[in-house]
Amino acid sequence: MCIGRSDIAQRAKERRDIERIDTAVDLPDLALERHTSYRDRPLADFVAFVEMVVAAINKALADIKADGTYQKINAKYFPFDIY
């Protein structure tokens, strides 16, 4: 079953009542890794790689929030808090 972007958006919209969705990042190249670098490896290896990437993104976001960079970027480009 292939899930399109509109299906994902609808599911996310429906889940907002259940939990807060903080940040959505579209990483098509990350998904492509399953079919390139990890095609002959166990799914668990790919899942571990994805978890490592997500952890790195979360750490980077936490770091720029902590040092004020996130707020500066937000103020420069948006008249509202995007997070």
TORSE-559309 format. One record per residue (C-alpha): residue in one letter; x, y, z; residue number from 0. Coordinates in steps of 0.1 Angstrom, whole numbers, plus 5000, padded with zeros to 4 digits. Example, Ala and Ser with C-alpha at 12.3 -4.5 7.8 and 13.67 -1.06 7.14 Angstrom:
<sites>
+----+------+------+------+-----+
| aa |    X |    Y |    Z |   i |
+----+------+------+------+-----+
|  A | 5123 | 4955 | 5078 |   0 |
|  S | 5137 | 4989 | 5071 |   1 |
+----+------+------+------+-----+
</sites>
This chain:
<sites>
+----+------+------+------+-----+
| aa |    X |    Y |    Z |   i |
+----+------+------+------+-----+
|  M | 5000 | 5000 | 5000 |   0 |
|  C | 5014 | 5034 | 4990 |   1 |
|  I | 5004 | 5064 | 5012 |   2 |
|  G | 5004 | 5097 | 4994 |   3 |
|  R | 5013 | 5131 | 5009 |   4 |
|  S | 4976 | 5140 | 5012 |   5 |
|  D | 4969 | 5108 | 5031 |   6 |
|  I | 4997 | 5116 | 5055 |   7 |
|  A | 4986 | 5152 | 5059 |   8 |
|  Q | 4950 | 5140 | 5067 |   9 |
|  R | 4962 | 5115 | 5092 |  10 |
|  A | 4984 | 5141 | 5109 |  11 |
|  K | 4955 | 5165 | 5110 |  12 |
|  E | 4933 | 5138 | 5126 |  13 |
|  R | 4960 | 5131 | 5152 |  14 |
|  R | 4964 | 5167 | 5164 |  15 |
|  D | 4935 | 5161 | 5188 |  16 |
|  I | 4955 | 5132 | 5203 |  17 |
|  E | 4990 | 5145 | 5204 |  18 |
|  R | 5010 | 5175 | 5194 |  19 |
|  I | 5030 | 5172 | 5162 |  20 |
|  D | 5060 | 5194 | 5168 |  21 |
|  T | 5079 | 5193 | 5135 |  22 |
|  A | 5074 | 5174 | 5103 |  23 |
|  V | 5104 | 5170 | 5081 |  24 |
|  D | 5102 | 5156 | 5046 |  25 |
|  L | 5133 | 5135 | 5039 |  26 |
|  P | 5128 | 5116 | 5007 |  27 |
|  D | 5165 | 5109 | 5004 |  28 |
|  L | 5164 | 5092 | 5038 |  29 |
|  A | 5137 | 5069 | 5026 |  30 |
|  L | 5156 | 5063 | 4993 |  31 |
|  E | 5185 | 5049 | 5014 |  32 |
|  R | 5163 | 5018 | 5021 |  33 |
|  H | 5164 | 5010 | 4984 |  34 |
|  T | 5200 | 5019 | 4978 |  35 |
|  S | 5225 | 5016 | 5007 |  36 |
|  Y | 5203 | 4993 | 5028 |  37 |
|  R | 5186 | 4971 | 5001 |  38 |
|  D | 5206 | 4940 | 5009 |  39 |
|  R | 5207 | 4946 | 5047 |  40 |
|  P | 5182 | 4938 | 5074 |  41 |
|  L | 5154 | 4962 | 5081 |  42 |
|  A | 5167 | 4966 | 5116 |  43 |
|  D | 5199 | 4982 | 5102 |  44 |
|  F | 5179 | 5007 | 5083 |  45 |
|  V | 5157 | 5015 | 5112 |  46 |
|  A | 5188 | 5021 | 5134 |  47 |
|  F | 5201 | 5044 | 5107 |  48 |
|  V | 5169 | 5064 | 5106 |  49 |
|  E | 5168 | 5067 | 5144 |  50 |
|  M | 5203 | 5080 | 5143 |  51 |
|  V | 5194 | 5106 | 5117 |  52 |
|  V | 5163 | 5117 | 5136 |  53 |
|  A | 5183 | 5120 | 5168 |  54 |
|  A | 5208 | 5142 | 5151 |  55 |
|  I | 5181 | 5164 | 5137 |  56 |
|  N | 5164 | 5167 | 5171 |  57 |
|  K | 5197 | 5175 | 5188 |  58 |
|  A | 5205 | 5202 | 5162 |  59 |
|  L | 5171 | 5217 | 5167 |  60 |
|  A | 5175 | 5216 | 5205 |  61 |
|  D | 5209 | 5233 | 5202 |  62 |
|  I | 5198 | 5262 | 5180 |  63 |
|  K | 5168 | 5267 | 5203 |  64 |
|  A | 5190 | 5268 | 5233 |  65 |
|  D | 5215 | 5293 | 5219 |  66 |
|  G | 5188 | 5316 | 5204 |  67 |
|  T | 5196 | 5309 | 5168 |  68 |
|  Y | 5161 | 5294 | 5162 |  69 |
|  Q | 5144 | 5324 | 5175 |  70 |
|  K | 5165 | 5348 | 5153 |  71 |
|  I | 5157 | 5327 | 5122 |  72 |
|  N | 5120 | 5326 | 5131 |  73 |
|  A | 5118 | 5364 | 5137 |  74 |
|  K | 5136 | 5371 | 5104 |  75 |
|  Y | 5114 | 5351 | 5082 |  76 |
|  F | 5080 | 5347 | 5100 |  77 |
|  P | 5057 | 5372 | 5118 |  78 |
|  F | 5046 | 5344 | 5141 |  79 |
|  D | 5061 | 5315 | 5161 |  80 |
|  I | 5065 | 5286 | 5137 |  81 |
|  Y | 5072 | 5261 | 5165 |  82 |
+----+------+------+------+-----+
</sites>
